[in-house]
Amino acid sequence: MKAAVLESKDVLVYKDLPDPLPFGERPVLVRVGSVGVCGSDVLRFAHDTAYHYPLVLGHEFSAVIEKAPEDSTFAPGDRVAVFPLLPRSDDPLTRVGEWALSDAYDYFGSRRDGGMCEMLWVPEANLVPVPSSMPLAHAATVEPAAVALHAVQKLRVPAAGTVMVVGAGPIGALAAQWLRILGWTRVLVADVDRRKLELMEQLGFEVLDASTQDAVSAAGERTGGRGLDAVVEASGFPSAFLQCLEAAAPQGQILLLGDLKGDVTIPQSLISSFIRRELVIIGTWNSRIMPSGRSEWDMVVEHIARGSLAVAPLISHVRGLEEAPELMADIAGKRIWSNKVVFAVSPEARAEARAHAAGGGRP
C-alpha cells in the first residue's frame, strides 16, 4: 500500500509499505478515506517531536469499511470516523469509559502508524458510524470537533453569558461554534490572522483583531468593563494565557484548550487578582467515545450531518496523499496560508474532492 512516511525530521516520503497486520480486539480492516493535518503533525514533521522513526502520521481520519467480523454491526462500504486512542483494556479508567485518562495507551499517528496511508486495521470499538451522505473530508474533522466539544462542555454556562475564544484556527473555530450551540449568549473570537477572523465573521461571530488592538482592553470595552464570563485559550501561546487571566470577570472560567508552546510566568499581582476574583482554570484533553451511540463523537456526527456545525468552511486545502511531502513542508515553512488541511486518500474521497473543485465550492 502507499503511505506518507516520516523517516526523520523534515523528511516525509510517499512510498510503498507492506499491508498492515490485524491487531487488538475484533479488528476491522478499513480503507482510509480522508486524513486531516493537526498542528501536532506539523510539530512531528518539523520539530523532531515524533516518538519514533519511521512513522506514518495522521490521527484525524475517516475510513470506509473493507472487512469486518461476521457478527459486526459494520459492513463493507460503511463510512466511519476513527477514534485514534487505543487504551489498555485492563486499565480501570478504560473500564469506566475514560480512555483518554488511562495509562500506557497507544495512539494512531503518534505512537503507532496512523492514517496517512491507504489501509489500516482498527479495533471495532474505535469506529463511529457516519452517514453515507457525509463527505469523507468532513468525516475526517469529527476528531478535532469532538476535542473541541469535550473541552467546552466543561464550562458552566451562565444566563446571558459572554465568552471569548482566543485563537481562530480550526480547533478554536470549532469551539466557538459549540459554545453557540450549547447556549452561550455572546461568543467573541480573537486572533491576529485577518483571514481567519473574516471566516469567523462569515460564520456570524463577533471578532477582535488582536494584531491592531489589545484583546484584554477590547474585551473589557465590549462588556462594559465587567469582563468575560469565560475565556477559551485555543492559540497555544503563553502570552495569550496571561491575557485570558486578565480578561476574565469575577468568578470567571479559563479553559486551556491549546497546548502551550512554552513556560508561563505569572506576575504576583496577577496571581493576587486571580485569587480575589475567584477565577477557575480548567484543563482539557482529547474526547470521549463512550457510551457507544451517545458519546461526544456521536453528537459531533449528528451536528455535522444536520449542518449546525459548519466544517466545510474551515477546510482550506484538499489534496491527494502523494502531495503530502511538499504540502507539509510548505505548511511548516509558512510558505502558504492554511487552515484545516485534508488529504483525500480513498477513491471515494478523491472523487468527492474533484466534484467540489469542479463545482467551485468548498471541500
C-alpha positions in Angstrom: 0.0 0.0 0.0 1.0 3.6 -0.4 1.7 5.8 2.6 3.3 9.1 3.6 6.2 8.1 5.9 8.0 10.4 8.2 11.5 9.0 8.1 13.3 11.7 10.1 12.9 15.4 11.0 11.7 17.3 7.8 11.8 14.1 5.7 8.4 12.9 4.6 8.4 10.3 1.8 5.4 9.0 -0.2 6.3 5.3 -0.7 5.1 1.7 -0.7 4.7 -0.1 2.6 3.7 -3.7 3.4 0.0 -4.1 4.0 -0.8 -3.7 7.7 -1.5 -6.7 10.0 -4.5 -7.2 12.3 -4.2 -6.3 16.0 -6.3 -5.7 19.0 -9.8 -6.9 19.9 -12.2 -7.5 17.0 -10.0 -5.9 14.3 -11.7 -4.3 11.3 -9.9 -3.6 8.0 -10.6 -0.1 6.7 -9.6 1.9 3.7 -8.6 5.4 4.8 -11.0 7.9 3.4 -9.5 11.3 4.3 -7.0 12.4 6.9 -6.6 15.8 8.4 -3.4 17.6 9.4 -3.3 18.6 13.0 -0.8 21.1 14.5 0.9 18.2 16.3 1.5 16.5 12.9 3.4 19.7 11.8 5.4 19.6 15.0 6.4 16.0 14.5 7.3 16.7 10.9 9.3 19.9 11.5 10.4 20.0 15.2 11.5 16.4 15.8 8.7 15.6 18.3 7.9 12.2 16.9 8.0 9.3 19.3 10.0 7.2 16.8 11.0 7.0 13.1 9.8 5.9 10.7 6.2 6.9 11.4 3.1 7.3 9.4 1.4 10.5 10.6 -2.3 11.2 10.9 -4.8 10.8 13.8 -7.7 12.7 12.3 -9.2 10.4 9.7 -12.3 8.9 8.2 -12.5 5.5 6.6 -14.6 3.0 4.6 -15.1 -0.5 5.9 -13.3 -3.1 3.8 -13.6 -6.2 6.1 -15.4 -6.7 9.4 -16.1 -9.7 11.7 -19.1 -11.7 10.7 -21.3 -10.6 13.6 -20.2 -6.9 13.4 -22.6 -4.0 13.2 -20.4 -2.7 10.4 -20.4 -4.0 6.8 -18.1 -3.4 3.8 -18.8 0.0 2.3 -19.9 1.7 5.6 -18.4 5.0 6.4 -16.8 5.7 9.8 -14.8 8.1 11.8 -11.9 6.6 13.7 -11.1 7.3 17.4 -7.3 7.3 17.4 -6.6 6.5 21.0 -6.1 2.8 21.8 -6.5 2.2 25.5 -5.3 -0.8 27.6 -8.4 -2.9 28.3 -7.2 -3.7 31.9 -6.9 -0.1 32.9 -9.7 0.9 35.4 -10.3 4.2 33.7 -10.8 2.4 30.4 -13.5 0.3 32.0 -15.5 3.4 33.0 -15.2 5.0 29.5 -12.3 7.4 30.3 -10.0 6.1 27.7 -8.0 9.3 27.3 -7.2 9.4 31.1 -5.9 5.9 31.1 -2.2 4.9 31.3 0.1 3.4 28.7 -2.4 3.8 25.8 -1.4 3.5 22.1 -2.3 6.1 19.5 -2.7 6.2 15.8 -0.3 8.7 14.1 2.0 9.2 17.1 2.9 6.0 19.0 1.9 3.8 16.1 1.4 4.3 12.4 -1.6 6.4 11.6 -4.0 7.5 8.8 -1.7 8.9 6.1 -1.9 5.5 4.3 -4.3 3.5 2.2 -5.2 0.7 4.7 -5.4 0.1 8.4 -6.7 -2.4 10.9 -8.7 -0.7 13.6 -10.4 -2.3 16.7 -14.1 -2.3 16.2 -14.7 -0.3 19.4 -12.8 2.7 17.9 -15.2 3.1 14.9 -18.1 5.6 14.9 -20.6 5.3 12.0 -21.2 8.4 9.8 -23.9 8.8 7.2 -23.2 7.6 3.7 -24.1 11.1 2.5 -21.3 12.7 4.6 -18.2 13.6 2.6 -15.2 11.8 3.8 -13.3 15.1 4.2 -16.0 16.3 6.6 -15.9 13.0 8.5 -12.2 13.5 9.0 -13.0 16.6 11.1 -15.0 14.6 13.6 -11.9 14.0 15.8 -11.0 17.7 16.3 -14.6 18.7 16.6 -15.0 16.1 19.4 -11.9 17.5 21.1 -13.5 21.0 21.0 -16.8 19.7 22.2 -15.3 17.8 25.1 -13.5 21.0 26.1 -16.3 23.5 26.1 -18.7 21.1 27.8 -16.6 21.5 30.9 -17.7 25.2 31.2 -20.6 26.3 33.3 -23.0 28.3 31.1 -24.4 31.3 33.0 -27.5 33.2 32.0 -26.7 35.8 29.3 -23.1 34.6 29.4 -20.3 36.1 27.3 -17.3 34.0 26.3 -14.2 34.7 24.2 -12.2 32.2 22.2 -8.6 33.2 21.8 -7.3 31.6 18.6 -9.4 31.2 15.4 -7.6 28.2 14.0 -9.7 25.0 13.3 -9.9 24.0 17.0 -10.8 27.5 18.1 -13.4 27.9 15.3 -15.0 24.6 16.3 -15.0 25.5 19.9 -16.7 28.8 19.1 -19.4 27.0 17.2 -20.0 24.6 20.1 -20.2 27.4 22.6 -23.0 29.0 20.5 -24.8 25.6 20.1 -24.5 25.0 23.9 -26.2 28.2 24.8 -23.7 31.0 25.3 -25.5 34.2 24.5 -22.4 36.1 23.1 -19.3 34.5 21.6 -16.3 36.6 20.7 -13.3 35.3 18.8 -9.8 36.9 18.9 -6.9 36.3 16.6 -4.1 38.1 14.7 -4.9 36.4 11.4 -7.3 38.6 9.4 -8.3 35.8 7.0 -9.3 33.5 9.9 -11.2 36.4 11.5 -13.1 37.1 8.2 -14.1 33.4 8.2 -15.4 33.7 11.7 -17.3 36.8 10.8 -18.9 34.9 7.9 -20.0 32.3 10.4 -21.7 35.0 12.4 -19.2 35.6 15.2 -18.1 38.9 16.8 -14.4 39.2 16.3 -11.4 41.0 17.8 -8.3 41.7 15.7 -5.5 41.2 18.2 -3.0 42.5 15.7 -4.4 46.0 15.9 -5.8 46.2 19.4 -5.2 44.8 22.9 -7.6 41.9 23.3 -8.0 42.4 27.1 -8.9 46.1 26.7 -11.2 45.4 23.8 -13.0 42.6 25.7 -13.4 45.0 28.6 -14.9 47.7 26.4 -17.3 45.3 24.8 -18.6 44.0 28.2 -18.9 47.4 29.8 -15.8 46.9 31.9 -17.2 43.7 33.6 -15.0 41.2 31.8 -15.8 37.8 30.3 -17.7 35.0 32.0 -15.3 32.6 30.3 -12.2 32.6 28.1 -11.1 29.7 26.0 -7.4 29.7 25.2 -7.1 27.9 21.9 -3.9 29.5 20.4 -1.2 27.8 22.5 0.7 31.0 23.1 1.8 31.7 26.8 1.1 35.4 26.4 -2.4 34.6 25.4 -2.9 32.5 28.5 -1.9 35.6 30.6 -4.4 37.7 28.6 -7.1 35.2 29.4 -6.4 35.6 33.1 -6.6 39.3 32.8 -9.8 39.4 30.8 -12.0 37.2 33.0 -14.8 38.6 35.1 -15.1 37.8 38.8 -15.8 34.1 39.2 -14.9 33.7 35.5 -13.6 30.5 33.9 -10.5 30.0 31.9 -10.4 26.9 29.7 -7.0 25.7 28.5 -7.7 24.1 25.1 -4.4 25.0 23.4 -1.2 23.1 24.3 1.0 26.0 25.4 4.2 26.3 23.4 6.4 27.5 26.3 6.6 28.1 30.0 4.4 30.7 31.7 5.5 33.1 34.5 2.5 34.7 36.2 3.2 38.0 37.9 2.4 38.2 41.6 -0.1 41.0 41.0 -2.0 38.8 38.5 -2.0 35.9 40.9 -3.4 38.2 43.6 -6.1 39.4 41.2 -6.8 35.8 40.2 -7.4 34.9 43.8 -9.6 37.9 44.6 -11.7 37.3 41.5 -12.1 33.6 42.4 -11.3 32.5 38.9 -11.3 28.9 37.8 -8.8 27.3 35.4 -10.0 24.2 33.6 -7.8 21.7 31.8 -9.0 19.6 29.0 -7.6 16.9 26.7 -8.9 14.7 23.9 -12.5 13.4 23.9 -14.8 10.6 24.9 -16.1 7.9 22.6 -18.2 6.2 25.3 -21.0 5.4 25.8 -21.4 4.0 22.4 -24.2 5.7 20.5 -24.5 8.5 22.9 -20.9 9.8 23.0 -19.4 13.2 22.2 -18.4 11.6 18.8 -22.0 10.7 18.1 -23.1 14.2 18.9 -20.4 15.6 16.5 -21.6 13.4 13.7 -25.2 14.4 14.2 -24.4 18.1 14.1 -22.2 17.9 11.1 -24.8 15.9 9.3 -27.6 18.4 10.0 -25.4 21.4 9.2 -25.5 23.0 12.6 -21.7 22.5 12.9 -20.0 24.0 9.9 -16.8 22.2 9.0 -16.6 22.8 5.2 -15.6 26.5 5.6 -12.7 25.5 7.8 -11.1 23.3 5.2 -8.6 25.3 3.2 -6.9 22.5 1.2 -7.9 19.1 0.0 -5.0 17.3 -1.8 -4.0 13.8 -2.7 -1.8 12.0 -0.3 1.0 11.9 -2.8 1.3 15.7 -2.3 1.8 15.3 1.4 5.7 15.7 1.4 5.6 19.1 -0.5 2.5 20.4 1.3 3.7 19.6 4.8 7.0 21.3 4.0 5.1 24.4 2.8 2.9 24.5 5.9 5.9 24.1 8.3 7.9 26.7 6.4 4.9 29.1 6.4 5.2 29.4 2.7 1.4 29.1 2.3 -1.7 30.2 4.2 -3.7 27.3 5.5 -6.4 26.4 7.9 -7.6 22.8 8.1 -5.7 20.8 5.5 -7.1 17.4 4.5 -5.6 14.7 2.3 -8.0 12.7 0.2 -6.8 9.0 0.2 -9.6 6.7 -1.0 -11.1 6.8 -4.5 -14.4 8.0 -3.0 -12.7 10.9 -1.2 -10.8 11.9 -4.3 -13.9 11.8 -6.4 -15.7 14.0 -3.8 -12.8 16.5 -3.9 -12.9 16.6 -7.7 -16.6 17.1 -7.7 -16.4 20.1 -5.3 -13.5 21.6 -7.2 -15.4 21.3 -10.4 -18.4 23.0 -8.8 -16.3 25.8 -7.5 -17.4 25.2 -3.9 -15.7 24.5 -0.7 -14.5 20.9 0.1 
